[in-house]
Amino acid sequence: MTKNLDRGMTYDVAVIGSGLAGLTAANYLAKLGYRVALFEQHYVLGGLAAYFSRKSHIFDVSLHGFPVGMVKSCRKYWSPEIANRIVQLKRVRFVNPQFDIETTFTREDFTKILIEKFNIESERVESFFNKLRQMNFYDDDRRCTRDIFEEFFPGRSDVHRLLMEPIAYANGSTLDDEAITYGIVFSNFMGKGVYTFEGGTDLLMEKMTEELMRNGVDIFKRSKVEKILLDSAQVVGVRINGVDVQCHAVLSNAHVLNTVENLVGKEHFSSKFLVKVNGTRINNSSCQVYIGIKPGETIDDIGDLIFTSENERFDSQELKDFHTKSRTFSLYYPKTRPDKQPMYAVVASMNANWNDWDRLDDESYRREKNRIIEESVRCLEQFIPDVRQKIDHVEAATPKTFFRYTGHPHGTSFGTKFEGLEISMGLSDEIQGLYHAGSVGIIMSGWLGAMNYGIIAAHKLASSL
Ligand SMILES: Cc1cc2nc3c(=O)[nH]c(=O)nc-3n(C[C@H](O)[C@H](O)[C@H](O)COP(=O)(O)OP(=O)(O)OC[C@H]3O[C@@H](n4cnc5c(N)ncnc54)[C@H](O)[C@@H]3O)c2cc1C
C-alpha cells in the first residue's frame, strides 16, 4: 500500500527515487529508527531495476547478471528470503569473429580458458588477476584500462576483448576510462561468476516493498520531487506536486547532475564545486529488444548470457555505435520464474548514445526501432534458427525510453563517468543534509554497486542526524 501526500507531513529523511540505491538506503535508515519517506515519480518501484508486462510475458530490463556480492548485501541489508533466491547463471558464452567460448565466468574457469585457449602463461594470468584485486579506490593510479591490458597482454586484441566486453556492458566503461573502474567491477564478477534473482525483478520488488513497509517506510509512488527546499544552505524539505513535506535530510537517488542543477539549483553551490559539476561526463545509455516466445512453445537451452558481435575486433566506440554489430542476449527460461506458468523470453541489449536517437523525427525513430528489432531477431536466428516463427511479442527500448522512465539526463544507464563520484560524495559539504546515492563514477553502478552505495550514503547521512 502506498501513502497519499498531505501538507504538514514531517520526516527525518526524504529519499528521492526508488532505484536500488534509494530503496536500500530507505530500508537501512528505517531500520535504524528514522522516519523515512520514499518518493518515486514512476508508478512502480525499482528505477532501472525495472520489469514490465506484455500479454502473458514479463520482461526484465536489467536482470542480466550481477556479482556474488549481492548475496551478502541482500542478506545484510534486506532479508535472508531475498538473499536465498540469488542463483548462479552457469552458461555464459562469447561468440564473435575472434573466438567462440563458453564459461562459468569464475576466476578458475577464466584462468583455464586464458591458459588453454589463448595460450597465456599461467604466471601472467595470475599476476593480472592479482593486480586487479589490489586496485584500490584511493590509489593515485591514473592509468586507463588499455594501459593495463597492454602491460599484461601486449597486442592481444582477442584477450582484451574477452576481458573488456562484459564490463563494457556492465557499466559502460571503455578502454580509455580509468583502470580502477574496470579493476573493481571485473574483480567483483571474477570471484564466483554471474548471478541472477530467481523469481524475476517483479518478485524482487514485491519482497523489497514488503520489507520497506514492515520497517515503516512511507512509500509515495507517482510522486515526482520538483524541488529540494533549503533554508540558508540547509535542507528543510521537498516539494512534490506543489505540496511541501518537511524533512531534516534528503538522500537523492535522482541522477547526480539533476540533483544539483534542477532539484537544488546551481545558485546554491560554490563556484569551485560547479566547475567540477560542469566537467562531469554523463555515461552512455542502452537500447534493448524484448522478445516474448508464444505460450506453449519452447526454445533450446543455448546459454544464459551470450556476448555476441559480428565486428572483427573489440572496439569501445563500435559497441555503442548507432549501427553496432555487437549485442548481448539474455535468455529467460521457465527457471527464471519457477512459480509461474512456464514462459520463455529473450532480451537483446546494446550500448547506445543519446544523440543518435534524440535527433530523429517521429517517423525515423519508429523506423530505426524496427531496424534494431530486425537486426536482433536476425542475429538470434543464428542461435535459434526457427525463433522467428515462435515470437509472440517484440518491442524495443532506446535511450529515450530510459529517459522517459527515470528522468536521467541522456537516458543514461550507468550514471556518470569517474568524476561524478566526487560530486556525489561532496554534496553534503556544500549543503547541510543533502546526500546522493546511485550510479556514479562507473564503480557505483550496476545492481551491487548501486545497492552498496545506498548503504554508504545512508550511513553517512545517519551519522549527521
Ligand atoms: C538496459 C540496462 C541493463 C542493465 N543490466 C544490468 C545488469 O545486468 N546487472 C547489473 O548489475 N546492472 C545492470 N544495469 C544497471 C543497473 O540497472 C543500474 O546501475 C541500477 O539499477 C541503478 O540504480 P540506481 O540506484 O542508481 O537508480 P536508478 O535505477 O537509476 O533509479 C533512480 C530512480 O529515481 C527516480 N527519480 C528520478 N528523479 C526523481 C524525482 N525528481 N522524483 C522522484 N523520483 C525520481 C527514477 O524514476 C528512478 O526510479 C543495467 C541498466 C540498463 C539500463
The ligand as an ORCA input file, in Angstrom:
! r2SCAN-3c Opt
* xyz 0 1
  C      19.425     -1.836    -20.158
  C      20.159     -1.957    -18.851
  C      20.681     -3.172    -18.477
  C      21.348     -3.306    -17.258
  N      21.809     -4.533    -16.878
  C      22.369     -4.689    -15.670
  C      22.755     -5.976    -15.209
  O      22.557     -6.987    -15.876
  N      23.349     -6.082    -13.986
  C      23.557     -5.001    -13.200
  O      24.087     -5.166    -12.106
  N      23.183     -3.762    -13.603
  C      22.595     -3.588    -14.813
  N      22.201     -2.344    -15.216
  C      22.496     -1.192    -14.375
  C      21.600     -1.135    -13.150
  O      20.270     -1.453    -13.503
  C      21.665      0.251    -12.565
  O      23.029      0.619    -12.381
  C      20.975      0.349    -11.214
  O      19.743     -0.325    -11.208
  C      20.810      1.812    -10.927
  O      20.279      2.018     -9.644
  P      20.255      3.470     -9.039
  O      20.032      3.317     -7.598
  O      21.438      4.236     -9.480
  O      18.968      4.208     -9.589
  P      18.042      4.130    -10.865
  O      17.679      2.741    -11.148
  O      18.643      4.933    -11.928
  O      16.726      4.829    -10.302
  C      16.592      6.184     -9.992
  C      15.144      6.397     -9.606
  O      14.934      7.758     -9.242
  C      13.658      8.151     -9.737
  N      13.633      9.606     -9.811
  C      14.467     10.405    -10.519
  N      14.145     11.692    -10.323
  C      13.110     11.705     -9.452
  C      12.336     12.750     -8.862
  N      12.600     14.039     -9.116
  N      11.344     12.418     -8.025
  C      11.060     11.116     -7.755
  N      11.754     10.090     -8.303
  C      12.766     10.391     -9.130
  C      13.570      7.465    -11.078
  O      12.254      7.398    -11.560
  C      14.162      6.097    -10.739
  O      13.173      5.222    -10.270
  C      21.517     -2.178    -16.431
  C      20.972     -0.949    -16.807
  C      20.291     -0.837    -18.005
  C      19.673      0.461    -18.379
*
